[in-house]
Structure formats: structure tokens, C-alpha cells
Amino acid sequence: MTYFSSLRFLKEADAILRTGITKYHGRLYKIPQMNQWVTVASTHDFIENIRTAPEHLLSMEAAEYDMSSYQGFPRLVLSLYRHY
């Protein structure tokens, strides 16, 4: 289903985004892509909160750690990141 949904998004991105904003107004929602999911903030308040969040809450280092832990390689990416 994700593969077909991502192909549909290539053709109908505007309609899919409008439907998502209408259906999930006030919440975050995800749109499938070929190899990942894109999270969409449906209100200006969400965008402003993300934009003004302190780095310790939304840091690249924390995101890399979360992804490496999820994939079964805790701290591998984090330690490589710190050494370069």
C-alpha cells in the first residue's frame, strides 16, 4: 500500500495535502514516500513550536541516536558523528 500511495502522491500531491489538512487539522499526519514517511504539521502553531523548540529537544544528535537505537545499533551513529 505504501508504494502505491507514494506513486499517487507524485500525481496528486496538492489534493492529498489538502485532504490531510482537512481530515487531521490540529494534528500531525504522515504521507508515505518510496522509502520513508514524511510528517506534515497541519497548523501554524505546530510549525512555530518546531521552529522555536530548543536544540536539546529537536537535535540532529538525538535523532541519530533514536534511529540507531531503533535499528539495533545503539550509539554507533552517535559515536561516529562526534569523532568527525
PDB file of N, CA, C and O in Angstrom:
ATOM      1  N   MET A   1       0.822  -1.196   0.000  1.00  0.00           N
ATOM      2  CA  MET A   1       0.000   0.000   0.000  1.00  0.00           C
ATOM      3  C   MET A   1       0.866   1.259   0.000  1.00  0.00           C
ATOM      4  O   MET A   1       0.520   2.228  -0.676  1.00  0.00           O
ATOM      5  N   THR A   2       1.956   1.277   0.719  1.00  0.00           N
ATOM      6  CA  THR A   2       2.806   2.447   0.771  1.00  0.00           C
ATOM      7  C   THR A   2       3.359   2.788  -0.606  1.00  0.00           C
ATOM      8  O   THR A   2       3.424   3.960  -0.976  1.00  0.00           O
ATOM      9  N   TYR A   3       3.754   1.783  -1.360  1.00  0.00           N
ATOM     10  CA  TYR A   3       4.305   2.002  -2.699  1.00  0.00           C
ATOM     11  C   TYR A   3       3.275   2.696  -3.594  1.00  0.00           C
ATOM     12  O   TYR A   3       3.594   3.671  -4.274  1.00  0.00           O
ATOM     13  N   PHE A   4       2.054   2.194  -3.589  1.00  0.00           N
ATOM     14  CA  PHE A   4       1.015   2.785  -4.427  1.00  0.00           C
ATOM     15  C   PHE A   4       0.611   4.172  -3.931  1.00  0.00           C
ATOM     16  O   PHE A   4       0.319   5.061  -4.731  1.00  0.00           O
ATOM     17  N   SER A   5       0.595   4.351  -2.624  1.00  0.00           N
ATOM     18  CA  SER A   5       0.263   5.666  -2.071  1.00  0.00           C
ATOM     19  C   SER A   5       1.327   6.693  -2.423  1.00  0.00           C
ATOM     20  O   SER A   5       1.009   7.849  -2.706  1.00  0.00           O
ATOM     21  N   SER A   6       2.586   6.278  -2.407  1.00  0.00           N
ATOM     22  CA  SER A   6       3.654   7.216  -2.750  1.00  0.00           C
ATOM     23  C   SER A   6       3.613   7.582  -4.229  1.00  0.00           C
ATOM     24  O   SER A   6       3.909   8.720  -4.594  1.00  0.00           O
ATOM     25  N   LEU A   7       3.248   6.629  -5.081  1.00  0.00           N
ATOM     26  CA  LEU A   7       3.083   6.941  -6.502  1.00  0.00           C
ATOM     27  C   LEU A   7       1.913   7.896  -6.712  1.00  0.00           C
ATOM     28  O   LEU A   7       1.987   8.813  -7.529  1.00  0.00           O
ATOM     29  N   ARG A   8       0.842   7.674  -5.972  1.00  0.00           N
ATOM     30  CA  ARG A   8      -0.325   8.557  -6.056  1.00  0.00           C
ATOM     31  C   ARG A   8       0.052   9.978  -5.626  1.00  0.00           C
ATOM     32  O   ARG A   8      -0.423  10.959  -6.200  1.00  0.00           O
ATOM     33  N   PHE A   9       0.920  10.073  -4.599  1.00  0.00           N
ATOM     34  CA  PHE A   9       1.341  11.393  -4.124  1.00  0.00           C
ATOM     35  C   PHE A   9       2.091  12.156  -5.214  1.00  0.00           C
ATOM     36  O   PHE A   9       1.973  13.378  -5.303  1.00  0.00           O
ATOM     37  N   LEU A  10       2.856  11.454  -6.039  1.00  0.00           N
ATOM     38  CA  LEU A  10       3.578  12.116  -7.125  1.00  0.00           C
ATOM     39  C   LEU A  10       2.626  12.806  -8.096  1.00  0.00           C
ATOM     40  O   LEU A  10       2.950  13.857  -8.650  1.00  0.00           O
ATOM     41  N   LYS A  11       1.462  12.217  -8.300  1.00  0.00           N
ATOM     42  CA  LYS A  11       0.488  12.774  -9.240  1.00  0.00           C
ATOM     43  C   LYS A  11      -0.483  13.755  -8.596  1.00  0.00           C
ATOM     44  O   LYS A  11      -0.904  14.723  -9.229  1.00  0.00           O
ATOM     45  N   GLU A  12      -0.838  13.506  -7.337  1.00  0.00           N
ATOM     46  CA  GLU A  12      -1.912  14.264  -6.687  1.00  0.00           C
ATOM     47  C   GLU A  12      -1.481  14.881  -5.367  1.00  0.00           C
ATOM     48  O   GLU A  12      -2.248  14.863  -4.404  1.00  0.00           O
ATOM     49  N   ALA A  13      -0.281  15.424  -5.300  1.00  0.00           N
ATOM     50  CA  ALA A  13       0.246  15.946  -4.036  1.00  0.00           C
ATOM     51  C   ALA A  13      -0.654  17.021  -3.431  1.00  0.00           C
ATOM     52  O   ALA A  13      -0.932  16.996  -2.232  1.00  0.00           O
ATOM     53  N   ASP A  14      -1.101  17.947  -4.242  1.00  0.00           N
ATOM     54  CA  ASP A  14      -1.924  19.038  -3.739  1.00  0.00           C
ATOM     55  C   ASP A  14      -3.210  18.519  -3.095  1.00  0.00           C
ATOM     56  O   ASP A  14      -3.574  18.944  -1.998  1.00  0.00           O
ATOM     57  N   ALA A  15      -3.886  17.612  -3.768  1.00  0.00           N
ATOM     58  CA  ALA A  15      -5.144  17.064  -3.241  1.00  0.00           C
ATOM     59  C   ALA A  15      -4.906  16.259  -1.963  1.00  0.00           C
ATOM     60  O   ALA A  15      -5.699  16.337  -1.024  1.00  0.00           O
ATOM     61  N   ILE A  16      -3.834  15.496  -1.924  1.00  0.00           N
ATOM     62  CA  ILE A  16      -3.536  14.687  -0.741  1.00  0.00           C
ATOM     63  C   ILE A  16      -3.216  15.579   0.451  1.00  0.00           C
ATOM     64  O   ILE A  16      -3.690  15.324   1.558  1.00  0.00           O
ATOM     65  N   LEU A  17      -2.415  16.626   0.237  1.00  0.00           N
ATOM     66  CA  LEU A  17      -2.098  17.550   1.334  1.00  0.00           C
ATOM     67  C   LEU A  17      -3.350  18.270   1.823  1.00  0.00           C
ATOM     68  O   LEU A  17      -3.542  18.417   3.030  1.00  0.00           O
ATOM     69  N   ARG A  18      -4.197  18.716   0.913  1.00  0.00           N
ATOM     70  CA  ARG A  18      -5.442  19.396   1.320  1.00  0.00           C
ATOM     71  C   ARG A  18      -6.366  18.458   2.103  1.00  0.00           C
ATOM     72  O   ARG A  18      -6.967  18.862   3.099  1.00  0.00           O
ATOM     73  N   THR A  19      -6.475  17.220   1.654  1.00  0.00           N
ATOM     74  CA  THR A  19      -7.302  16.237   2.364  1.00  0.00           C
ATOM     75  C   THR A  19      -6.755  15.979   3.757  1.00  0.00           C
ATOM     76  O   THR A  19      -7.512  15.913   4.726  1.00  0.00           O
ATOM     77  N   GLY A  20      -5.438  15.833   3.855  1.00  0.00           N
ATOM     78  CA  GLY A  20      -4.816  15.605   5.156  1.00  0.00           C
ATOM     79  C   GLY A  20      -5.027  16.749   6.115  1.00  0.00           C
ATOM     80  O   GLY A  20      -5.324  16.534   7.290  1.00  0.00           O
ATOM     81  N   ILE A  21      -4.874  17.967   5.624  1.00  0.00           N
ATOM     82  CA  ILE A  21      -5.066  19.136   6.484  1.00  0.00           C
ATOM     83  C   ILE A  21      -6.512  19.233   6.942  1.00  0.00           C
ATOM     84  O   ILE A  21      -6.773  19.588   8.091  1.00  0.00           O
ATOM     85  N   THR A  22      -7.452  18.923   6.061  1.00  0.00           N
ATOM     86  CA  THR A  22      -8.861  18.942   6.438  1.00  0.00           C
ATOM     87  C   THR A  22      -9.194  17.829   7.427  1.00  0.00           C
ATOM     88  O   THR A  22      -9.858  18.065   8.436  1.00  0.00           O
ATOM     89  N   LYS A  23      -8.733  16.629   7.138  1.00  0.00           N
ATOM     90  CA  LYS A  23      -9.061  15.460   7.963  1.00  0.00           C
ATOM     91  C   LYS A  23      -8.337  15.468   9.305  1.00  0.00           C
ATOM     92  O   LYS A  23      -8.913  15.066  10.316  1.00  0.00           O
ATOM     93  N   TYR A  24      -7.073  15.923   9.329  1.00  0.00           N
ATOM     94  CA  TYR A  24      -6.254  15.848  10.546  1.00  0.00           C
ATOM     95  C   TYR A  24      -5.904  17.228  11.088  1.00  0.00           C
ATOM     96  O   TYR A  24      -4.850  17.399  11.701  1.00  0.00           O
ATOM     97  N   HIS A  25      -6.762  18.203  10.876  1.00  0.00           N
ATOM     98  CA  HIS A  25      -6.483  19.562  11.339  1.00  0.00           C
ATOM     99  C   HIS A  25      -6.196  19.568  12.840  1.00  0.00           C
ATOM    100  O   HIS A  25      -6.940  18.986  13.630  1.00  0.00           O
ATOM    101  N   GLY A  26      -5.124  20.224  13.211  1.00  0.00           N
ATOM    102  CA  GLY A  26      -4.753  20.294  14.620  1.00  0.00           C
ATOM    103  C   GLY A  26      -3.887  19.131  15.072  1.00  0.00           C
ATOM    104  O   GLY A  26      -3.582  19.015  16.259  1.00  0.00           O
ATOM    105  N   ARG A  27      -3.484  18.262  14.142  1.00  0.00           N
ATOM    106  CA  ARG A  27      -2.629  17.115  14.474  1.00  0.00           C
ATOM    107  C   ARG A  27      -1.541  16.974  13.418  1.00  0.00           C
ATOM    108  O   ARG A  27      -1.603  17.575  12.345  1.00  0.00           O
ATOM    109  N   LEU A  28      -0.557  16.176  13.750  1.00  0.00           N
ATOM    110  CA  LEU A  28       0.447  15.792  12.768  1.00  0.00           C
ATOM    111  C   LEU A  28      -0.073  14.595  11.990  1.00  0.00           C
ATOM    112  O   LEU A  28      -0.803  13.770  12.539  1.00  0.00           O
ATOM    113  N   TYR A  29       0.292  14.489  10.724  1.00  0.00           N
ATOM    114  CA  TYR A  29      -0.058  13.298   9.955  1.00  0.00           C
ATOM    115  C   TYR A  29       1.094  12.935   9.032  1.00  0.00           C
ATOM    116  O   TYR A  29       1.956  13.766   8.746  1.00  0.00           O
ATOM    117  N   LYS A  30       1.106  11.700   8.572  1.00  0.00           N
ATOM    118  CA  LYS A  30       2.210  11.205   7.752  1.00  0.00           C
ATOM    119  C   LYS A  30       1.753  10.906   6.334  1.00  0.00           C
ATOM    120  O   LYS A  30       0.631  10.458   6.097  1.00  0.00           O
ATOM    121  N   ILE A  31       2.661  11.169   5.398  1.00  0.00           N
ATOM    122  CA  ILE A  31       2.434  10.864   3.989  1.00  0.00           C
ATOM    123  C   ILE A  31       3.517   9.897   3.550  1.00  0.00           C
ATOM    124  O   ILE A  31       4.699  10.160   3.775  1.00  0.00           O
ATOM    125  N   PRO A  32       3.146   8.783   2.928  1.00  0.00           N
ATOM    126  CA  PRO A  32       4.166   7.810   2.522  1.00  0.00           C
ATOM    127  C   PRO A  32       4.956   8.259   1.303  1.00  0.00           C
ATOM    128  O   PRO A  32       4.413   8.841   0.363  1.00  0.00           O
ATOM    129  N   GLN A  33       6.228   7.979   1.343  1.00  0.00           N
ATOM    130  CA  GLN A  33       7.117   8.152   0.209  1.00  0.00           C
ATOM    131  C   GLN A  33       7.695   6.779  -0.115  1.00  0.00           C
ATOM    132  O   GLN A  33       7.400   5.814   0.589  1.00  0.00           O
ATOM    133  N   MET A  34       8.492   6.668  -1.139  1.00  0.00           N
ATOM    134  CA  MET A  34       9.022   5.371  -1.556  1.00  0.00           C
ATOM    135  C   MET A  34       9.800   4.664  -0.444  1.00  0.00           C
ATOM    136  O   MET A  34       9.638   3.460  -0.243  1.00  0.00           O
ATOM    137  N   ASN A  35      10.642   5.408   0.277  1.00  0.00           N
ATOM    138  CA  ASN A  35      11.495   4.764   1.276  1.00  0.00           C
ATOM    139  C   ASN A  35      11.389   5.387   2.659  1.00  0.00           C
ATOM    140  O   ASN A  35      12.202   5.087   3.532  1.00  0.00           O
ATOM    141  N   GLN A  36      10.407   6.244   2.871  1.00  0.00           N
ATOM    142  CA  GLN A  36      10.249   6.894   4.166  1.00  0.00           C
ATOM    143  C   GLN A  36       8.843   7.482   4.291  1.00  0.00           C
ATOM    144  O   GLN A  36       8.061   7.478   3.340  1.00  0.00           O
ATOM    145  N   TRP A  37       8.550   7.980   5.471  1.00  0.00           N
ATOM    146  CA  TRP A  37       7.303   8.701   5.708  1.00  0.00           C
ATOM    147  C   TRP A  37       7.646  10.156   5.959  1.00  0.00           C
ATOM    148  O   TRP A  37       8.629  10.455   6.637  1.00  0.00           O
ATOM    149  N   VAL A  38       6.852  11.057   5.424  1.00  0.00           N
ATOM    150  CA  VAL A  38       7.033  12.487   5.658  1.00  0.00           C
ATOM    151  C   VAL A  38       5.938  12.920   6.625  1.00  0.00           C
ATOM    152  O   VAL A  38       4.756  12.682   6.381  1.00  0.00           O
ATOM    153  N   THR A  39       6.337  13.558   7.727  1.00  0.00           N
ATOM    154  CA  THR A  39       5.378  14.041   8.712  1.00  0.00           C
ATOM    155  C   THR A  39       5.025  15.486   8.380  1.00  0.00           C
ATOM    156  O   THR A  39       5.902  16.318   8.151  1.00  0.00           O
ATOM    157  N   VAL A  40       3.728  15.767   8.358  1.00  0.00           N
ATOM    158  CA  VAL A  40       3.233  17.096   7.994  1.00  0.00           C
ATOM    159  C   VAL A  40       2.584  17.733   9.214  1.00  0.00           C
ATOM    160  O   VAL A  40       1.741  17.126   9.876  1.00  0.00           O
ATOM    161  N   ALA A  41       2.989  18.960   9.499  1.00  0.00           N
ATOM    162  CA  ALA A  41       2.361  19.741  10.570  1.00  0.00           C
ATOM    163  C   ALA A  41       1.172  20.473   9.954  1.00  0.00           C
ATOM    164  O   ALA A  41       1.330  21.219   8.987  1.00  0.00           O
ATOM    165  N   SER A  42      -0.014  20.259  10.514  1.00  0.00           N
ATOM    166  CA  SER A  42      -1.228  20.758   9.870  1.00  0.00           C
ATOM    167  C   SER A  42      -1.677  22.142  10.337  1.00  0.00           C
ATOM    168  O   SER A  42      -2.671  22.665   9.833  1.00  0.00           O
ATOM    169  N   THR A  43      -0.968  22.741  11.284  1.00  0.00           N
ATOM    170  CA  THR A  43      -1.337  24.093  11.723  1.00  0.00           C
ATOM    171  C   THR A  43      -0.095  24.963  11.876  1.00  0.00           C
ATOM    172  O   THR A  43       1.022  24.465  12.020  1.00  0.00           O
ATOM    173  N   HIS A  44      -0.314  26.252  11.843  1.00  0.00           N
ATOM    174  CA  HIS A  44       0.780  27.204  12.029  1.00  0.00           C
ATOM    175  C   HIS A  44       1.401  27.045  13.421  1.00  0.00           C
ATOM    176  O   HIS A  44       2.609  27.217  13.583  1.00  0.00           O
ATOM    177  N   ASP A  45       0.578  26.717  14.425  1.00  0.00           N
ATOM    178  CA  ASP A  45       1.098  26.528  15.790  1.00  0.00           C
ATOM    179  C   ASP A  45       2.122  25.406  15.852  1.00  0.00           C
ATOM    180  O   ASP A  45       3.146  25.547  16.520  1.00  0.00           O
ATOM    181  N   PHE A  46       1.865  24.287  15.164  1.00  0.00           N
ATOM    182  CA  PHE A  46       2.836  23.190  15.130  1.00  0.00           C
ATOM    183  C   PHE A  46       4.150  23.653  14.511  1.00  0.00           C
ATOM    184  O   PHE A  46       5.230  23.378  15.035  1.00  0.00           O
ATOM    185  N   ILE A  47       4.043  24.348  13.408  1.00  0.00           N
ATOM    186  CA  ILE A  47       5.251  24.819  12.710  1.00  0.00           C
ATOM    187  C   ILE A  47       6.024  25.771  13.611  1.00  0.00           C
ATOM    188  O   ILE A  47       7.250  25.687  13.683  1.00  0.00           O
ATOM    189  N   GLU A  48       5.346  26.660  14.288  1.00  0.00           N
ATOM    190  CA  GLU A  48       6.007  27.608  15.175  1.00  0.00           C
ATOM    191  C   GLU A  48       6.657  26.898  16.362  1.00  0.00           C
ATOM    192  O   GLU A  48       7.761  27.262  16.768  1.00  0.00           O
ATOM    193  N   ASN A  49       5.991  25.899  16.919  1.00  0.00           N
ATOM    194  CA  ASN A  49       6.578  25.139  18.025  1.00  0.00           C
ATOM    195  C   ASN A  49       7.838  24.399  17.602  1.00  0.00           C
ATOM    196  O   ASN A  49       8.813  24.350  18.351  1.00  0.00           O
ATOM    197  N   ILE A  50       7.821  23.830  16.416  1.00  0.00           N
ATOM    198  CA  ILE A  50       9.007  23.131  15.903  1.00  0.00           C
ATOM    199  C   ILE A  50      10.119  24.135  15.634  1.00  0.00           C
ATOM    200  O   ILE A  50      11.277  23.885  15.968  1.00  0.00           O
ATOM    201  N   ARG A  51       9.776  25.258  15.037  1.00  0.00           N
ATOM    202  CA  ARG A  51      10.768  26.265  14.686  1.00  0.00           C
ATOM    203  C   ARG A  51      11.467  26.849  15.914  1.00  0.00           C
ATOM    204  O   ARG A  51      12.668  27.116  15.877  1.00  0.00           O
ATOM    205  N   THR A  52      10.718  27.046  16.999  1.00  0.00           N
ATOM    206  CA  THR A  52      11.273  27.697  18.184  1.00  0.00           C
ATOM    207  C   THR A  52      11.700  26.723  19.279  1.00  0.00           C
ATOM    208  O   THR A  52      12.114  27.154  20.355  1.00  0.00           O
ATOM    209  N   ALA A  53      11.608  25.436  19.026  1.00  0.00           N
ATOM    210  CA  ALA A  53      11.990  24.447  20.044  1.00  0.00           C
ATOM    211  C   ALA A  53      13.486  24.527  20.334  1.00  0.00           C
ATOM    212  O   ALA A  53      14.290  24.725  19.423  1.00  0.00           O
ATOM    213  N   PRO A  54      13.857  24.373  21.607  1.00  0.00           N
ATOM    214  CA  PRO A  54      15.283  24.390  21.936  1.00  0.00           C
ATOM    215  C   PRO A  54      16.007  23.189  21.335  1.00  0.00           C
ATOM    216  O   PRO A  54      15.404  22.142  21.098  1.00  0.00           O
ATOM    217  N   GLU A  55      17.301  23.350  21.091  1.00  0.00           N
ATOM    218  CA  GLU A  55      18.072  22.309  20.419  1.00  0.00           C
ATOM    219  C   GLU A  55      18.102  20.993  21.188  1.00  0.00           C
ATOM    220  O   GLU A  55      18.179  19.927  20.579  1.00  0.00           O
ATOM    221  N   HIS A  56      18.041  21.052  22.515  1.00  0.00           N
ATOM    222  CA  HIS A  56      18.081  19.793  23.271  1.00  0.00           C
ATOM    223  C   HIS A  56      16.809  18.961  23.062  1.00  0.00           C
ATOM    224  O   HIS A  56      16.803  17.769  23.367  1.00  0.00           O
ATOM    225  N   LEU A  57      15.750  19.562  22.555  1.00  0.00           N
ATOM    226  CA  LEU A  57      14.531  18.813  22.250  1.00  0.00           C
ATOM    227  C   LEU A  57      14.505  18.295  20.815  1.00  0.00           C
ATOM    228  O   LEU A  57      14.020  17.192  20.564  1.00  0.00           O
ATOM    229  N   LEU A  58      15.016  19.071  19.885  1.00  0.00           N
ATOM    230  CA  LEU A  58      14.995  18.707  18.464  1.00  0.00           C
ATOM    231  C   LEU A  58      16.402  18.805  17.884  1.00  0.00           C
ATOM    232  O   LEU A  58      16.675  19.664  17.046  1.00  0.00           O
ATOM    233  N   SER A  59      17.285  17.931  18.329  1.00  0.00           N
ATOM    234  CA  SER A  59      18.649  17.997  17.825  1.00  0.00           C
ATOM    235  C   SER A  59      18.921  16.861  16.842  1.00  0.00           C
ATOM    236  O   SER A  59      18.301  15.801  16.927  1.00  0.00           O
ATOM    237  N   MET A  60      19.836  17.082  15.921  1.00  0.00           N
ATOM    238  CA  MET A  60      20.236  16.059  14.972  1.00  0.00           C
ATOM    239  C   MET A  60      20.882  14.888  15.713  1.00  0.00           C
ATOM    240  O   MET A  60      20.686  13.727  15.353  1.00  0.00           O
ATOM    241  N   GLU A  61      21.646  15.205  16.740  1.00  0.00           N
ATOM    242  CA  GLU A  61      22.312  14.167  17.518  1.00  0.00           C
ATOM    243  C   GLU A  61      21.286  13.234  18.173  1.00  0.00           C
ATOM    244  O   GLU A  61      21.452  12.014  18.156  1.00  0.00           O
ATOM    245  N   ALA A  62      20.240  13.806  18.743  1.00  0.00           N
ATOM    246  CA  ALA A  62      19.200  12.993  19.372  1.00  0.00           C
ATOM    247  C   ALA A  62      18.455  12.157  18.340  1.00  0.00           C
ATOM    248  O   ALA A  62      18.119  11.002  18.601  1.00  0.00           O
ATOM    249  N   ALA A  63      18.197  12.732  17.173  1.00  0.00           N
ATOM    250  CA  ALA A  63      17.503  11.988  16.114  1.00  0.00           C
ATOM    251  C   ALA A  63      18.350  10.821  15.630  1.00  0.00           C
ATOM    252  O   ALA A  63      17.828   9.728  15.409  1.00  0.00           O
ATOM    253  N   GLU A  64      19.643  11.039  15.465  1.00  0.00           N
ATOM    254  CA  GLU A  64      20.530   9.956  15.033  1.00  0.00           C
ATOM    255  C   GLU A  64      20.589   8.854  16.078  1.00  0.00           C
ATOM    256  O   GLU A  64      20.603   7.671  15.739  1.00  0.00           O
ATOM    257  N   TYR A  65      20.622   9.238  17.345  1.00  0.00           N
ATOM    258  CA  TYR A  65      20.635   8.238  18.413  1.00  0.00           C
ATOM    259  C   TYR A  65      19.345   7.428  18.407  1.00  0.00           C
ATOM    260  O   TYR A  65      19.372   6.204  18.538  1.00  0.00           O
ATOM    261  N   ASP A  66      18.213   8.115  18.254  1.00  0.00           N
ATOM    262  CA  ASP A  66      16.929   7.410  18.219  1.00  0.00           C
ATOM    263  C   ASP A  66      16.872   6.428  17.059  1.00  0.00           C
ATOM    264  O   ASP A  66      16.431   5.293  17.236  1.00  0.00           O
ATOM    265  N   MET A  67      17.306   6.840  15.889  1.00  0.00           N
ATOM    266  CA  MET A  67      17.280   5.959  14.723  1.00  0.00           C
ATOM    267  C   MET A  67      18.234   4.788  14.894  1.00  0.00           C
ATOM    268  O   MET A  67      17.893   3.660  14.538  1.00  0.00           O
ATOM    269  N   SER A  68      19.422   5.035  15.433  1.00  0.00           N
ATOM    270  CA  SER A  68      20.375   3.946  15.597  1.00  0.00           C
ATOM    271  C   SER A  68      19.883   2.956  16.649  1.00  0.00           C
ATOM    272  O   SER A  68      20.100   1.753  16.509  1.00  0.00           O
ATOM    273  N   SER A  69      19.234   3.438  17.688  1.00  0.00           N
ATOM    274  CA  SER A  69      18.685   2.543  18.707  1.00  0.00           C
ATOM    275  C   SER A  69      17.562   1.694  18.135  1.00  0.00           C
ATOM    276  O   SER A  69      17.453   0.506  18.438  1.00  0.00           O
ATOM    277  N   TYR A  70      16.723   2.316  17.301  1.00  0.00           N
ATOM    278  CA  TYR A  70      15.613   1.601  16.689  1.00  0.00           C
ATOM    279  C   TYR A  70      16.121   0.498  15.770  1.00  0.00           C
ATOM    280  O   TYR A  70      15.515  -0.571  15.689  1.00  0.00           O
ATOM    281  N   GLN A  71      17.218   0.747  15.085  1.00  0.00           N
ATOM    282  CA  GLN A  71      17.751  -0.218  14.133  1.00  0.00           C
ATOM    283  C   GLN A  71      18.676  -1.239  14.781  1.00  0.00           C
ATOM    284  O   GLN A  71      19.235  -2.092  14.090  1.00  0.00           O
ATOM    285  N   GLY A  72      18.845  -1.164  16.105  1.00  0.00           N
ATOM    286  CA  GLY A  72      19.652  -2.148  16.802  1.00  0.00           C
ATOM    287  C   GLY A  72      21.130  -1.817  16.883  1.00  0.00           C
ATOM    288  O   GLY A  72      21.939  -2.682  17.217  1.00  0.00           O
ATOM    289  N   PHE A  73      21.496  -0.576  16.580  1.00  0.00           N
ATOM    290  CA  PHE A  73      22.896  -0.167  16.662  1.00  0.00           C
ATOM    291  C   PHE A  73      23.032   1.026  17.602  1.00  0.00           C
ATOM    292  O   PHE A  73      23.364   2.123  17.153  1.00  0.00           O
ATOM    293  N   PRO A  74      22.784   0.836  18.889  1.00  0.00           N
ATOM    294  CA  PRO A  74      22.817   1.980  19.802  1.00  0.00           C
ATOM    295  C   PRO A  74      24.182   2.656  19.836  1.00  0.00           C
ATOM    296  O   PRO A  74      25.221   2.001  19.921  1.00  0.00           O
ATOM    297  N   ARG A  75      24.152   3.950  19.769  1.00  0.00           N
ATOM    298  CA  ARG A  75      25.305   4.835  19.885  1.00  0.00           C
ATOM    299  C   ARG A  75      26.338   4.709  18.767  1.00  0.00           C
ATOM    300  O   ARG A  75      27.323   5.447  18.775  1.00  0.00           O
ATOM    301  N   LEU A  76      26.155   3.820  17.822  1.00  0.00           N
ATOM    302  CA  LEU A  76      27.120   3.693  16.733  1.00  0.00           C
ATOM    303  C   LEU A  76      27.167   4.976  15.907  1.00  0.00           C
ATOM    304  O   LEU A  76      28.238   5.541  15.684  1.00  0.00           O
ATOM    305  N   VAL A  77      26.018   5.422  15.462  1.00  0.00           N
ATOM    306  CA  VAL A  77      25.969   6.640  14.656  1.00  0.00           C
ATOM    307  C   VAL A  77      26.404   7.832  15.489  1.00  0.00           C
ATOM    308  O   VAL A  77      27.134   8.698  15.006  1.00  0.00           O
ATOM    309  N   LEU A  78      25.965   7.883  16.728  1.00  0.00           N
ATOM    310  CA  LEU A  78      26.299   8.991  17.604  1.00  0.00           C
ATOM    311  C   LEU A  78      27.807   9.080  17.817  1.00  0.00           C
ATOM    312  O   LEU A  78      28.373  10.171  17.756  1.00  0.00           O
ATOM    313  N   SER A  79      28.463   7.951  18.066  1.00  0.00           N
ATOM    314  CA  SER A  79      29.907   7.996  18.304  1.00  0.00           C
ATOM    315  C   SER A  79      30.655   8.370  17.030  1.00  0.00           C
ATOM    316  O   SER A  79      31.647   9.095  17.104  1.00  0.00           O
ATOM    317  N   LEU A  80      30.217   7.905  15.871  1.00  0.00           N
ATOM    318  CA  LEU A  80      30.860   8.290  14.622  1.00  0.00           C
ATOM    319  C   LEU A  80      30.677   9.781  14.352  1.00  0.00           C
ATOM    320  O   LEU A  80      31.583  10.454  13.861  1.00  0.00           O
ATOM    321  N   TYR A  81      29.498  10.278  14.678  1.00  0.00           N
ATOM    322  CA  TYR A  81      29.193  11.686  14.464  1.00  0.00           C
ATOM    323  C   TYR A  81      30.116  12.581  15.300  1.00  0.00           C
ATOM    324  O   TYR A  81      30.583  13.611  14.812  1.00  0.00           O
ATOM    325  N   ARG A  82      30.380  12.200  16.540  1.00  0.00           N
ATOM    326  CA  ARG A  82      31.202  13.005  17.431  1.00  0.00           C
ATOM    327  C   ARG A  82      32.666  13.013  17.042  1.00  0.00           C
ATOM    328  O   ARG A  82      33.382  13.966  17.351  1.00  0.00           O
ATOM    329  N   HIS A  83      33.123  11.972  16.372  1.00  0.00           N
ATOM    330  CA  HIS A  83      34.546  11.889  16.033  1.00  0.00           C
ATOM    331  C   HIS A  83      34.905  12.651  14.774  1.00  0.00           C
ATOM    332  O   HIS A  83      36.088  12.888  14.529  1.00  0.00           O
ATOM    333  N   TYR A  84      33.946  13.039  13.976  1.00  0.00           N
ATOM    334  CA  TYR A  84      34.249  13.746  12.729  1.00  0.00           C
ATOM    335  C   TYR A  84      33.831  15.164  12.761  1.00  0.00           C
ATOM    336  O   TYR A  84      34.021  15.886  11.782  1.00  0.00           O
TER     337      TYR A  84
END
